[in-house]
Amino acid sequence: MSQAATVQPPAEARVSHRTWLATFITNGGVLLIGIGSGVLTARLLLPEGRGQLASILFWPAFFQGMGLLGLKEAITRRISSGAAEIHVVASTGTWLALGYALMSSVIGYFLLPVLLAGSHEDLVAPARQYMLILLPFAFVTLSLRSADQGRLNFAWHNTLVVAVPAVYLAALCGLWLAGRFTVENVVWANLGGVVVVTILRLGLGWRWVFRLPCAAEARRLFATGLRFYLTAMVMLLGSQADRMVLVTFWNNASIGLYSVAATVASTGIGALSNSFQTIVFPQMGRLCEERARHEYLSRQLRYATILLAGLAAAVICLTPWALPVVFGSGFKDAVYPAMALTLALVPFALRQILIAALRGLGEARSATVSEVIALGVFGLLIWPLAGVFGLTGLPLALLVANAVSVAYLFRYMNTRLLLRTADWWGLNLATARHLVRSGRRYLAGR
């Protein structure tokens, strides 16, 4: 095989209708599995236990996002642009991820007692144990998944995405049938999904991993990752700001209610947003002409706006009666937070899609600014709104923050890619007709 053949992305690796459909089905599957897991944990642990579970899982997952130092984006960007040989990037990125995991584990081990001080200090020991095992396995899986995304191998990427929650749900069902459904056992079931899938992926992709890392490529990945890291860090803070405030200042029962509200609010919207982000990021990196980028992003945003708005409207209408029936009457106080959070996720999803496009273009500054704006607005509004509306004040603050932030990004895109309102506004009959035609083509296999 020639060097050119290994460096350049394959010509046939383009995003087809089948790829979109497979990616959306995958994220839809993750959504359904997540709802199943959420229903089981809510009904069997009740608000107090569900809140304890969320408190244990939150900070290790936060350190997972913070500790990667933009490595996921760097791997995807390096491979999708054809700038380096795929196997070198994948193997070097995996070894680099292990180093990042060690560093993050040490930092998290000493910070967890501080972060879980007060009413959650009894959860420090299980949170530490969970984090020390989670991070190395999760970092390896994420690095390999990023390599699959970069080379547009969405079959592997989608398999990894759906496998972890699927194993987790299977383990939860086993605990339920065995009568051992406790908070501690659910934590280990969550960890088991990550460990099993990582071992499986390593076994199938050992040629990528068990190679000596390239020092020069490690330096490039580190430098590229740092360009994305500030944006990734601020994005993580922005996406988790409500939960961070919740875990720090609210009791376990309130955390449990909000966790169920988040499960309901992400119904459909999370799957749709993740599908667009997964494909838009590498595809924008592969397009070279400004006109092609403009047309591609405009089309994706038109589809996203109409689908997001339709899904949000459906979820909001169904939530008042469906939430207590599905999750139990003990969670009826989660209805209004769930409705407000659903509305807040629409501008949030659009912002994430735009940031994915900017990442594909290799730009970070405007994405970082948009996230800082969102954090600033949220910080200003959270306490006044929470004081008036209680738990519902958190998603209301998010709604305003996300709307202001996405408005800034659209203004920037107007200058960067001449993206006018008419280009991305998909709430019209023409976009609806085109989506129906596209759906027919998907079903026909074209």
N, C-alpha and C positions, 0 to 999 in steps of 0.2 A: 504493500500500500504506500502510495506516495505521500510526501509531506502535505501537499495541497489537499489531498483527499481527507486527511485527518484534521487539518486545521479549519478548512472552510465548512460551514454548515451545509448539509446535503441539500441539493436543489429541490428535492421532493418534500423537504420538511417545511411545508407551508401550512397555514391554518385553514383547513377545509371546513365545510359544513359539518362533516362527521366529527371532526375534532371538537368543534364548539359543542355539538350535541353530547359527545362523550364527557367533556369537561363539565357541562351543566348537569348531566345525570349524576356524575360523580359527586359534585357538591350538593346536589339534591339528596343523594344517598347519605352523605355525611350529615345533612340537616335532619333527615328522618331518624337516623341512628342517634343523633344528639337529642332529639325530642324523646325518643324511647328511653335513653339513659336519664334524661332530666325527669321524666315522669316517674321512673323507678326510684331514683334517689329522693325525689320530693315526697312521694307517697310513703316510702318506707322510713325515711329519716325525719320527716316533718320539718317545719321551718327552722327549729333550733339546730338539728343535726345537719340539715342542708347548709346552714350558715357556717357551721364548724368545718364542713368539707370544703366550702369555698375559701375559707380563711387559710386552710392548710395548703391548698393548691395554688392560691394566687401568687404569693411571693416567689416560689420556685419558678413558676411560669414567667414571671416578670424578669427574673435574673436570666432566664433562658433567652428572652428577647434582647435584653441589654448586653449580654455577654458576647453575642456573635459579632459585634463590631462591624456590622455591614457586610459580613462574609457572604451571606446568601445572595445579596444583590451583586456582589463582586463576582462570584462564580457564574451567575446567570449572565451578567453583562459580558464577561470575558469570553464565554463560550458562544453566546448568541451573535456577537460581533465578529466571530471568526479570528480573534486576535491571538489565539494560542491553541496548541494541540489539546484536544478534549481530554484525553486520558491524563495528561500532565496536570491540567487544572483540577480535574476531579480528585485525583489522588492527593495532590498537594493541599487542596482545600479541605479534604477530610482530616489529614494530619494536623492542619492548622486549627480545625474545629476542636479537636481533642485538647490542644493546648489552651484554647479559649475556655473550654469546659472546666479544665483544672483551675484556671484563674478565677472564673466565675464562682466555682464551688467554694473556694477559700473565702472570697469576699462575702458571699451569701451566708456561709456558716457563722461568721462573726456578726453579721448585721441582723439576722433573723430574730434574736432575742430582743433587739431594740424595736424592730418593726412590729413584732407581735406582743409588745409589752402591754400591761394593763389587763383588760378582760380576756385577752387571747394568749396569755403567757403559757397556759397549759398545753398549747398546740405547738410549742417551739420544737420539742423533741421529734414528733412525727413529721413536721415540716422539714427539719434538717435531714432526716433519714431519706425522705422522699426526694429532696433536692440533690443529695449526693449521688444517688443512683440515676436520677432522671437526666441530669445535664449531659454527661458523656454520651449516652445513647441518643438523646434527642438531637444533640449537635451533629452527630455523625449522620443521622437520618436526614436532617435538614440540608446538610451540605450535598448529599447525594441527590436529594430531591431537586435542589437548585441546579445541579448539573443536568438532570433530565429536562428541567424546564428550559435551560439555556439552549439545548440542542433540539428543542421542540419535540422531545419524546414524551408526549403527554400520556401515552399508555402506561409507562412506568410511573410517571409523576402522579397520575390519578390513582393508580393502584396504591401507592404509598399513602396518599391523602386519605383514602377511605379505609385502609386496613387498620390503622391505629384505633379509631373509634369503634370499628366493628369488633375487634378483639375485646375492647373494653366492655361493650354491651354484652357480649357473650359471657364474659367473666361475671358481670353483674347478675345476669340471669342464673348463672351457676350458684352464686352466693344466695340469691333469693330462694332457689329450690332447696338449698342446703340449710336454710334457716340461719345463716351467718352474715346477714346484711347489717354490718356496723360501719361507722364512719371510718375506722382504721382499715377494715378489709376493703372498703370501696377505694380508699387511697391506693392500696396495693394493686387492686384491679386496674386502676388508671395507669399505674406505672407498668404493669404487666403488658398492656397494649403496646407501649413504646418499646419495651425491651424485646418482645417477640418479633415485632416488625423490623426492628433494626438488625437483629441477628439474621432474619430471613434475607433482608436486602444485602447485608454483607456477604452472605453465602452465595447469592446470585451475582454479585458484582465484585467479587474478590480481586479480579484482575485490576480494577481501578484503585482499590485501597491498598493492597499489599505490594506497593511499589515504593521505592525511595522517593521522598518529596524533593522537589526542585527548589533550591534556595532562591533562585532568581524569580521564579513564579510565586513563591511565598511572599516575597517583597512586593511584587506587583499586586497580588491579591490583598495584602495588608493595606497598601497605599490606596487601591481602588475602593476597598471597604471603608476606609476612613472618610473618603469623599461622600459616601452614602450614610455614614454612621450618624452624623448629627441629625440628618433627616429621619433616619430609622429610629433613633432614640426619642426624638420629639414626637414622632408618629406613635410610638409605643406609649409614651406618656399621655398623649391625646386620646388614644383609643382606650386606655385603662384608667383615665383620670377619675371617672365616676366610681369605679370599683375600688380604686386606691383610697379615695375619701371614705367610701362605705366601710371597707375593712378596717380602716384606722379609727373611725369615730362612731360607727353604729354597732349595735349588739348583734349576736348571732342570728336571732329571729329575723331582724330586718335584712340582714345579709341574705338569709334564705329566701325571703320574699322577693328581693331584687334579683336574685339568681334565676328564679322562675320567670320573672318579668323579662329578663334578658333572653331566656330560652324562647319565650313566645315572640318577642319582638324580632328576633333574628330569623323567624320562620320565613323561608323563601328569600328574604332580602340578603342574608349572609351568603347563601348559596349562589345567588345571582351576582353579587358583588365580587366574590372570590373567583367566579368563572371569568368575568371580564378582566380582573387584575392579572390572573394567571396567564392569559393569552396576550393581553395588550402589552405587557412589559417587554417580553422578548421580541414581539412582532414590531413594535416601534423601533427597537434597536436594529432590526434588519432592513427597515425602509430607509433609503438614502435621499430620496427627493422630497423636498418640502411639500409639494403639491400632493404627493402620495400620502404623506403623514397626515396632512390636513384632512383629506378625504376619508382616510381610514379612521382617525380618531372621531371625526364628526359623526360618521355612521355608527360607531360603537356607542357614543354618548346618546344619540337619538334613541337607539334601542334600549339603552339602560334607563333613560328617564321614563319612558312609557311603562316599562316592565316594573321598575321600582315603585312608581306611583300606583300602579294597579295592585301590586302585591301588598303595599302598605295599607291601601284602602280596605282590601279584603281582610287583612289581619285585624285592623282596628274595629271593623264591624263585627267580627266573630269573637273577639277577645272577651267581652263582658259575660257571655254565657258559656263559652268553650273552656276558658281557663279554670274556673272552679270545678267543672265537670271532669276535666282531664287530670288536673293536678290535685284535686281535693279541696273541700271547703275551707281547710286551714289556710289556703293561699288566696282567698277572695280579696284580701287587701292588696294583692299584687296587680289587680286589674288596671287601675288608673296609671301606675308606673309603667305597665306594659304598653298601654296605648300611647303614652307620651314618648316612650323610648322607641317605639316603632316609627313614629313620625320623625324623631331625631336621626334615625339611621338612614333616611333617604338622602339628605345632603351629605352625611358622613360617607355613604357608599360612593356618591359621585366624586367626592374629594379623593377617596382612595384610588379610584379609576384614573383620575387626572394625575395623581402622584405616580402611579404605575407608568403612565405614558411619559412623564418627565424623567423617570428613572431609565426608561428605555432610550431616551435621548441623551442620557449621561448628565442630566442637569439635576442639581440638588438644592440650590439656593432658594428658589421660589417655593419649592415644596416645604422646605424648612420654615420659611416665613409663614406659610399658610398654617402650619401646625402650631407655631408660636402664637399666632393670632387666636386660634381655637382655644389653646390653653389659657391665654390671657383673659379672653371673654368668659370662659367657664369659671376661672378663678374669681372674677369680679361678681359673677351672678350666683354662684353656688350657695353661699350662706344666706343671702336675702331670700332667694326662692325656696330653699329648704326650710327657712324659718316660717314661711307662709304656707307652703304646700307639703311640708314633711318629705317623705321619701320620693314623692312625685317631683319635687323640686330638682332632683338630680338630672333626670332626663330633660326637663324643661330648660335647664341651664345648658345642657348638651345641644339641644335643638337650636338655640340662638347662636351658640358658639360655632356649630357646624355650618349654619347658614351664612354667617359672616365670613368664615374661612373659605367656603367654596365660592362665594362671590368674588373674593380676592383672586382665586385661581382662575376663574373664568375671565376676569379682567386681564390677567397676565397672558392667558392663552390667546386672547384677542390680539395681543401684540406679537406674541411668539409665532403662532401659526395662523393668524388672521381668523380666529375662531369666533364667528359672530353668533348671536343668540339664535338666529334662524338655522344655523348649522347643527346645533346640538339639541335644540328644544324638540323633543320627540313626542310631546303630548298633542298629537294631531292624527287625523284620519289616515293620511298618507303613510305615516310610519306604521300604524296599526295594520294597514293592508299589506305592507311589505313584510312585516313579521309573520302574518298569516301565510303569505306565499312562501317565505323561507321555511316555515314549519312544515308545509306540505312537501317541500323539496327534501327536508330532512327525512320525513317519513317515507318518501319514495326512494331514498338512498342515493340521491344525487348530490 
